[in-house]
Amino acid sequence: MTAINYRLPQKRALLTELPGPKSRALAERRRASVAAGVGSSVPVYTADADGGVIVDVDGNSLIDLGSGIAVTNVGASDPAVVEAVREQAGHFTHTCFMITPYEGYVRVAEELAALTPGDHDKRTVLFNSGAEAVENAIKVARLATGRMAVVAFDHAYHGRTNLTMALTAKSMPYKLNFGPFAPEVYRMPMSYPYRDAQVTGEQAARRAIGQIEKQVGADSLAAIIIEPIQGEGGFIVPATGFLPTLAAWARENGVVFIADEVQTGFARTGAWFACEDEQIVPDIITMAKGIAGGLPLSAITGRAELLDKVHAGGLGGTYGGNPIACAAALAAIDTIRELDLPARARQIGDLVLPRLRRLAEEVPAIGDVRGRGAMIAMEFVKPGTDEPDPELTKAVAARALEQGVILLTCGTYGNVVRLLPPLVIGDELLDEALSVLEEAVRASA
């Protein structure tokens, strides 16, 4: 990775307890003004962020292993993104691409056509969030095929809108009491190597395909949507062969294969997109999070013959492809290229995975260590079993935070600690964060 000149000192420094007095005061103001349904996993309030650190309002400098849930891959204040935003805002902040269009939107579409897998003719539409991208990918698939059914998978997470909640597997907190949900969504078994170790990827795919054929029918199925590595479900990496077998069956049966790369995209797993690992070429790919260095932007890119079937005006939205977000995306893509962040993600994986696997040999409560690139997880279980241990997981994250390291948890069972460091984090800071994590695991377990 090219050397980076950071704006903030890349060090952990605790000046107060966490949360500090200013964060606690903000929390009081929040309780009086922000809806209780909006949760925050870390009780400190951000004042500044750069590289691998977040500085809170009390002056504490914390090591960031969350990246705003895989958003700030290029850092939370990448100079190129900051300058691009400043430059674009000085000209215009909005006109609506559906009214008076602009070049930035077109340039982002051109970049995504070049970056996404496959050399076929492609078209792109820009939106604001991952859920919007997923909804519109399903809209395209249904219109293009004339079919209505959609298949998603166990442990999937696709968003918080009505349709994407239907696609999402986990009830609490995402779905509980928010129904009824959109119809014609069917859930199939996922390949989960830790919990079905004797099942190969191809066997797991055939199991799912058999259920699809019996319960849905290929002739009724518009799309299969899947995260190449599941995110909120627990960073589940399917066994080799699972995705190619599903994709081949979809192609043979005229089913649109949608890769949801909202969390895995933009260098996170060591390639621009996770589906490249097994040479998967999706019919449609959904993107968001790391696309624009922290600005709200999402996209679907897919086969021209699919997207161009939609009538004029059928896709879009007032803010979709906002000019400032497009400028940020172009700058973030340039930074990923310039710093070769796919290679950096692989390097992070090479540093972290062996270390956590050595820790797992020492700590029986670590049932599994998995991941790819800079998308890494530990699954905690009751020792000697595969019973999930969400309380231990919470304790590990809480103890790490006490020592100034931000960790995220996830998983259908709430028993997974996930590591999503900014790809621009330095080795020394990453090493320090891992030492804190190791201590937190030993002490909590």
C-alpha positions as CSV (number, residue, x, y, z in Angstrom):
1,M,0.0,0.0,0.0
2,T,1.2,3.5,-0.8
3,A,2.3,5.5,2.2
4,I,-0.5,7.6,3.6
5,N,-0.2,11.0,5.3
6,Y,-2.8,11.0,8.0
7,R,-4.4,14.2,9.2
8,L,-4.9,12.8,12.7
9,P,-2.4,11.0,14.9
10,Q,-2.9,7.3,14.4
11,K,-2.9,6.2,18.0
12,R,-5.2,5.1,20.8
13,A,-5.5,7.6,23.6
14,L,-8.0,7.5,26.4
15,L,-8.4,10.8,28.3
16,T,-11.7,10.0,30.1
17,E,-13.8,7.0,31.0
18,L,-16.0,5.9,28.1
19,P,-18.4,7.4,27.6
20,G,-17.0,10.7,28.7
21,P,-18.9,13.7,30.1
22,K,-19.5,15.4,26.8
23,S,-20.8,12.1,25.3
24,R,-23.1,11.6,28.3
25,A,-24.5,15.1,27.9
26,L,-25.2,14.5,24.2
27,A,-26.9,11.2,25.1
28,E,-29.2,13.1,27.4
29,R,-30.1,15.6,24.6
30,R,-30.6,12.6,22.3
31,R,-33.1,11.0,24.6
32,A,-35.2,14.1,24.5
33,S,-35.2,14.5,20.7
34,V,-34.3,11.3,18.8
35,A,-36.7,8.4,18.5
36,A,-35.9,5.5,20.8
37,G,-36.0,3.0,17.9
38,V,-32.7,4.4,16.6
39,G,-30.0,2.4,18.3
40,S,-26.2,3.0,18.6
41,S,-23.9,0.2,19.5
42,V,-21.2,2.5,20.9
43,P,-22.1,5.2,23.4
44,V,-19.5,7.8,22.4
45,Y,-20.1,10.7,20.1
46,T,-17.7,11.4,17.2
47,A,-15.9,14.7,16.7
48,D,-13.3,13.7,14.1
49,A,-12.1,10.7,12.2
50,D,-9.2,9.8,9.9
51,G,-7.5,6.7,8.8
52,G,-8.0,4.1,11.5
53,V,-9.1,6.3,14.4
54,I,-12.2,8.0,15.6
55,V,-11.9,11.0,18.1
56,D,-14.8,11.5,20.3
57,V,-16.2,14.8,21.7
58,D,-14.2,14.2,24.9
59,G,-10.9,14.0,23.0
60,N,-10.5,10.2,23.3
61,S,-8.9,8.6,20.2
62,L,-10.4,5.1,19.6
63,I,-9.2,2.5,17.1
64,D,-12.0,1.9,14.5
65,L,-12.6,-1.7,13.5
66,G,-16.1,-1.0,12.2
67,S,-15.7,1.6,9.4
68,G,-19.3,2.7,9.8
69,I,-20.3,-0.9,8.8
70,A,-17.9,-1.2,5.9
71,V,-18.6,2.3,4.5
72,T,-15.3,4.2,5.1
73,N,-13.1,1.8,3.3
74,V,-10.9,4.7,2.2
75,G,-11.1,6.3,5.6
76,A,-13.7,8.7,7.1
77,S,-12.1,11.9,5.7
78,D,-10.1,10.8,2.6
79,P,-8.5,14.0,1.2
80,A,-9.6,13.2,-2.4
81,V,-13.2,12.6,-1.3
82,V,-13.2,15.8,0.8
83,E,-11.9,17.9,-2.0
84,A,-14.3,16.4,-4.6
85,V,-17.2,17.1,-2.3
86,R,-16.0,20.7,-1.7
87,E,-15.5,21.3,-5.5
88,Q,-18.9,19.9,-6.5
89,A,-20.8,21.7,-3.8
90,G,-19.3,25.0,-5.0
91,H,-21.0,24.4,-8.4
92,F,-24.4,22.8,-7.5
93,T,-25.7,20.5,-4.8
94,H,-28.7,19.1,-6.7
95,T,-30.7,19.4,-9.9
96,C,-32.2,15.9,-10.0
97,F,-30.8,13.7,-12.7
98,M,-34.4,13.0,-13.8
99,I,-34.8,16.7,-14.6
100,T,-31.5,18.2,-15.7
101,P,-28.9,15.5,-15.8
102,Y,-25.1,15.9,-15.2
103,E,-21.9,14.2,-16.2
104,G,-21.0,12.9,-12.7
105,Y,-23.8,10.4,-12.8
106,V,-22.7,9.2,-16.2
107,R,-19.1,8.9,-15.1
108,V,-20.1,6.8,-12.1
109,A,-22.1,4.5,-14.4
110,E,-19.1,4.1,-16.7
111,E,-16.8,3.3,-13.8
112,L,-19.2,0.6,-12.5
113,A,-19.6,-1.0,-15.9
114,A,-15.8,-1.3,-16.0
115,L,-15.3,-2.5,-12.4
116,T,-18.1,-5.0,-12.0
117,P,-17.5,-8.6,-13.1
118,G,-18.2,-9.6,-16.8
119,D,-17.5,-8.0,-20.1
120,H,-21.1,-7.9,-21.3
121,D,-23.0,-4.8,-22.1
122,K,-24.1,-3.2,-18.8
123,R,-26.4,-0.5,-17.5
124,T,-26.5,1.3,-14.1
125,V,-29.0,3.1,-12.0
126,L,-28.0,5.1,-8.9
127,F,-30.0,5.4,-5.7
128,N,-29.3,6.4,-2.1
129,S,-29.2,3.3,0.1
130,G,-28.5,-0.4,-0.1
131,A,-32.2,-1.2,0.5
132,E,-33.2,1.0,-2.4
133,A,-30.7,-0.8,-4.6
134,V,-32.0,-4.2,-3.6
135,E,-35.7,-3.2,-4.1
136,N,-34.9,-1.9,-7.6
137,A,-32.9,-5.0,-8.5
138,I,-36.0,-7.1,-7.7
139,K,-38.2,-4.7,-9.7
140,V,-36.0,-5.1,-12.7
141,A,-35.9,-8.9,-12.4
142,R,-39.7,-9.2,-12.1
143,L,-40.4,-7.0,-15.0
144,A,-37.7,-8.5,-17.2
145,T,-38.8,-12.1,-16.6
146,G,-42.5,-11.6,-16.1
147,R,-42.3,-13.8,-13.0
148,M,-42.9,-12.8,-9.4
149,A,-41.2,-15.2,-6.9
150,V,-37.8,-14.3,-5.3
151,V,-35.5,-16.6,-3.4
152,A,-33.4,-15.4,-0.5
153,F,-31.4,-17.4,2.0
154,D,-31.1,-18.2,5.7
155,H,-29.1,-15.6,7.7
156,A,-29.5,-13.1,4.9
157,Y,-29.7,-9.3,5.4
158,H,-30.9,-7.1,2.6
159,G,-32.4,-4.0,4.3
160,R,-35.1,-2.4,6.4
161,T,-37.8,-1.4,3.9
162,N,-40.9,-3.7,3.5
163,L,-39.6,-5.8,0.6
164,T,-36.1,-6.0,2.0
165,M,-37.3,-6.9,5.4
166,A,-39.1,-9.8,3.7
167,L,-35.8,-10.8,2.2
168,T,-34.0,-10.4,5.5
169,A,-33.9,-13.5,7.8
170,K,-33.3,-12.1,11.2
171,S,-36.4,-11.0,13.1
172,M,-35.0,-8.9,16.0
173,P,-34.4,-6.1,15.6
174,Y,-35.2,-5.8,11.9
175,K,-38.6,-7.4,11.4
176,L,-40.3,-7.8,14.7
177,N,-43.9,-6.4,14.6
178,F,-43.3,-4.5,11.3
179,G,-45.3,-6.9,9.1
180,P,-47.1,-7.9,7.0
181,F,-44.3,-8.2,4.5
182,A,-44.1,-8.3,0.8
183,P,-45.3,-11.6,-0.7
184,E,-43.7,-14.1,-3.0
185,V,-40.4,-14.2,-1.1
186,Y,-39.1,-17.7,-0.3
187,R,-36.2,-18.6,2.0
188,M,-33.8,-21.4,1.3
189,P,-31.0,-23.0,3.3
190,M,-27.6,-21.4,3.2
191,S,-24.2,-23.0,3.1
192,Y,-22.8,-22.4,6.6
193,P,-19.5,-24.4,6.8
194,Y,-19.1,-24.1,10.6
195,R,-22.6,-25.5,11.2
196,D,-22.8,-28.0,8.4
197,A,-19.2,-29.0,8.0
198,Q,-19.9,-32.3,6.3
199,V,-21.8,-30.6,3.4
200,T,-19.8,-29.4,0.4
201,G,-20.7,-26.2,-1.4
202,E,-22.2,-28.1,-4.3
203,Q,-24.2,-30.3,-2.1
204,A,-25.6,-27.3,-0.2
205,A,-26.5,-25.7,-3.5
206,R,-28.2,-28.8,-4.7
207,R,-30.2,-28.9,-1.4
208,A,-31.4,-25.4,-2.0
209,I,-32.1,-26.0,-5.7
210,G,-34.2,-29.1,-4.8
211,Q,-36.3,-27.0,-2.4
212,I,-36.7,-24.2,-5.0
213,E,-37.9,-26.7,-7.6
214,K,-40.4,-28.3,-5.2
215,Q,-41.6,-25.2,-3.3
216,V,-41.5,-22.5,-6.0
217,G,-40.8,-23.9,-9.4
218,A,-38.2,-22.5,-11.8
219,D,-40.9,-21.1,-14.1
220,S,-42.3,-18.9,-11.3
221,L,-38.9,-17.6,-10.1
222,A,-37.8,-14.2,-11.1
223,A,-34.6,-13.9,-9.1
224,I,-32.2,-15.4,-6.6
225,I,-30.6,-12.8,-4.4
226,I,-27.6,-13.6,-2.2
227,E,-24.7,-12.0,-0.4
228,P,-21.5,-13.7,-1.6
229,I,-20.3,-13.4,2.0
230,Q,-23.2,-12.8,4.3
231,G,-22.9,-9.6,6.4
232,E,-25.3,-9.1,9.3
233,G,-26.1,-12.8,9.3
234,G,-22.6,-13.5,10.7
235,F,-19.9,-13.0,8.0
236,I,-20.8,-16.5,6.7
237,V,-18.5,-17.5,3.8
238,P,-20.3,-20.2,1.8
239,A,-18.4,-23.4,1.0
240,T,-16.5,-23.4,-2.3
241,G,-18.8,-24.4,-5.2
242,F,-22.1,-23.1,-3.5
243,L,-22.3,-19.8,-5.5
244,P,-21.2,-21.2,-8.9
245,T,-23.7,-24.0,-8.7
246,L,-26.6,-21.7,-7.8
247,A,-25.5,-19.2,-10.5
248,A,-25.3,-22.0,-13.2
249,W,-28.8,-23.3,-12.3
250,A,-30.2,-19.8,-12.5
251,R,-28.7,-19.2,-15.9
252,E,-30.0,-22.5,-17.2
253,N,-33.5,-21.6,-16.0
254,G,-33.8,-18.0,-17.0
255,V,-33.6,-16.8,-13.4
256,V,-31.9,-13.5,-12.6
257,F,-28.9,-14.0,-10.3
258,I,-28.5,-11.0,-8.1
259,A,-25.3,-10.6,-6.0
260,D,-25.9,-8.3,-3.1
261,E,-22.5,-6.7,-2.6
262,V,-23.6,-3.8,-0.5
263,Q,-21.3,-4.8,2.4
264,T,-18.7,-6.8,0.5
265,G,-18.0,-4.4,-2.4
266,F,-15.3,-1.9,-3.1
267,A,-12.2,-3.8,-2.1
268,R,-13.5,-5.0,1.3
269,T,-12.8,-8.7,0.7
270,G,-9.5,-8.4,-1.3
271,A,-11.1,-7.9,-4.7
272,W,-13.3,-5.1,-6.0
273,F,-16.3,-7.5,-5.5
274,A,-16.5,-10.7,-3.4
275,C,-18.2,-12.7,-6.2
276,E,-14.9,-12.5,-8.2
277,D,-13.4,-15.0,-5.8
278,E,-15.1,-17.9,-7.7
279,Q,-15.5,-16.0,-11.0
280,I,-19.2,-15.4,-10.5
281,V,-20.7,-13.0,-13.1
282,P,-24.0,-11.8,-11.7
283,D,-26.8,-10.7,-13.9
284,I,-27.3,-7.7,-11.5
285,I,-25.0,-6.5,-8.7
286,T,-26.2,-4.2,-5.9
287,M,-23.8,-1.8,-4.3
288,A,-23.7,0.9,-1.6
289,K,-21.7,1.4,1.7
290,G,-18.0,1.6,0.4
291,I,-19.0,3.2,-2.9
292,A,-18.6,6.8,-2.0
293,G,-16.4,7.3,1.0
294,G,-19.2,7.9,3.4
295,L,-21.6,9.8,1.2
296,P,-25.1,8.3,0.6
297,L,-25.0,6.5,-2.7
298,S,-26.0,3.1,-4.0
299,A,-26.3,1.5,-7.4
300,I,-27.4,-1.5,-9.4
301,T,-25.4,-2.5,-12.4
302,G,-26.6,-5.3,-14.6
303,R,-27.1,-6.8,-18.0
304,A,-28.3,-4.2,-20.5
305,E,-31.0,-6.5,-21.8
306,L,-32.5,-6.6,-18.3
307,L,-32.3,-3.0,-17.2
308,D,-33.3,-1.6,-20.6
309,K,-36.6,-3.5,-20.5
310,V,-37.9,-1.1,-17.9
311,H,-40.0,1.7,-19.3
312,A,-38.7,5.3,-19.1
313,G,-39.5,6.7,-15.7
314,G,-39.8,3.3,-14.1
315,L,-36.5,3.7,-12.2
316,G,-35.1,6.6,-10.4
317,G,-35.7,8.9,-7.4
318,T,-35.4,12.5,-6.4
319,Y,-32.0,12.2,-4.8
320,G,-30.7,9.1,-6.6
321,G,-27.2,9.8,-7.9
322,N,-26.9,13.1,-6.1
323,P,-24.1,15.1,-7.8
324,I,-22.1,15.5,-4.5
325,A,-22.3,11.8,-3.8
326,C,-21.3,11.0,-7.4
327,A,-18.2,13.3,-7.0
328,A,-17.4,11.5,-3.8
329,A,-17.7,8.1,-5.5
330,L,-15.4,9.0,-8.3
331,A,-12.8,10.2,-5.8
332,A,-13.2,7.1,-3.6
333,I,-12.8,4.8,-6.6
334,D,-9.6,6.7,-7.6
335,T,-8.3,6.3,-4.0
336,I,-9.0,2.6,-4.0
337,R,-7.0,2.3,-7.3
338,E,-4.2,4.6,-6.3
339,L,-3.6,2.9,-2.9
340,D,-4.4,-0.6,-4.3
341,L,-6.8,-1.2,-1.5
342,P,-7.8,-4.7,-2.7
343,A,-4.2,-5.8,-2.1
344,R,-4.3,-4.0,1.3
345,A,-7.5,-5.9,2.2
346,R,-5.8,-9.1,1.4
347,Q,-2.8,-8.1,3.5
348,I,-5.1,-7.2,6.4
349,G,-6.6,-10.7,6.2
350,D,-3.1,-12.3,6.1
351,L,-2.2,-10.4,9.3
352,V,-5.5,-10.9,11.2
353,L,-6.7,-14.4,10.4
354,P,-3.7,-16.4,11.5
355,R,-3.5,-14.4,14.8
356,L,-7.2,-15.0,15.6
357,R,-6.9,-18.7,14.7
358,R,-4.0,-19.0,17.1
359,L,-6.3,-17.4,19.7
360,A,-9.0,-19.9,18.9
361,E,-6.7,-22.7,19.7
362,E,-6.2,-21.2,23.2
363,V,-9.9,-20.2,23.9
364,P,-12.5,-23.0,23.5
365,A,-15.3,-20.4,23.4
366,I,-14.2,-19.4,19.9
367,G,-16.1,-21.8,17.7
368,D,-15.0,-20.4,14.4
369,V,-12.7,-17.8,12.8
370,R,-13.6,-17.0,9.2
371,G,-13.6,-14.3,6.6
372,R,-11.8,-13.0,3.5
373,G,-9.7,-9.9,3.1
374,A,-10.7,-7.3,5.7
375,M,-14.0,-8.8,6.4
376,I,-13.3,-11.1,9.3
377,A,-15.3,-12.7,12.2
378,M,-15.1,-14.8,15.3
379,E,-18.1,-16.9,16.3
380,F,-18.5,-17.5,20.1
381,V,-20.1,-20.6,21.5
382,K,-20.4,-22.4,24.8
383,P,-17.2,-24.4,25.1
384,G,-17.5,-28.0,23.9
385,T,-20.7,-27.3,22.0
386,D,-21.8,-25.2,19.0
387,E,-24.5,-23.5,21.1
388,P,-24.2,-19.7,20.4
389,D,-23.0,-17.5,23.2
390,P,-24.3,-14.0,22.6
391,E,-23.6,-12.8,26.2
392,L,-19.9,-13.5,25.8
393,T,-19.9,-11.8,22.4
394,K,-21.4,-8.6,24.0
395,A,-18.9,-8.8,26.9
396,V,-15.9,-9.0,24.4
397,A,-17.1,-6.0,22.5
398,A,-17.8,-4.0,25.7
399,R,-14.4,-4.8,27.2
400,A,-12.6,-3.8,24.0
401,L,-14.5,-0.5,23.9
402,E,-13.4,0.2,27.5
403,Q,-9.9,0.0,26.2
404,G,-10.5,2.2,23.2
405,V,-11.2,-0.3,20.4
406,I,-14.6,-0.2,18.5
407,L,-15.9,-3.6,17.5
408,L,-19.2,-4.6,15.9
409,T,-21.2,-7.7,16.6
410,C,-23.6,-9.5,14.3
411,G,-25.0,-12.9,13.5
412,T,-28.4,-14.5,13.5
413,Y,-27.7,-15.7,17.0
414,G,-25.9,-12.5,18.1
415,N,-22.7,-14.4,18.8
416,V,-20.3,-13.1,16.2
417,V,-17.7,-10.3,16.6
418,R,-16.9,-8.8,13.2
419,L,-13.8,-6.9,12.1
420,L,-14.2,-4.3,9.4
421,P,-11.2,-2.0,9.7
422,P,-10.8,0.9,7.3
423,L,-8.6,-0.4,4.5
424,V,-6.2,2.5,5.1
425,I,-5.5,1.5,8.7
426,G,-1.7,1.2,9.4
427,D,-0.1,-2.1,10.6
428,E,1.0,-0.7,13.9
429,L,-2.5,0.5,14.8
430,L,-4.1,-2.7,13.6
431,D,-1.6,-4.7,15.7
432,E,-2.5,-2.7,18.8
433,A,-6.2,-3.2,18.2
434,L,-5.7,-7.0,17.9
435,S,-3.8,-7.0,21.2
436,V,-6.7,-5.3,22.9
437,L,-9.1,-7.8,21.2
438,E,-7.1,-10.7,22.4
439,E,-7.0,-9.4,26.0
440,A,-10.8,-8.8,25.8
441,V,-11.5,-12.3,24.6
442,R,-9.2,-13.9,27.3
443,A,-10.7,-11.8,30.1
444,S,-14.3,-12.3,29.0
445,A,-14.1,-16.0,28.3
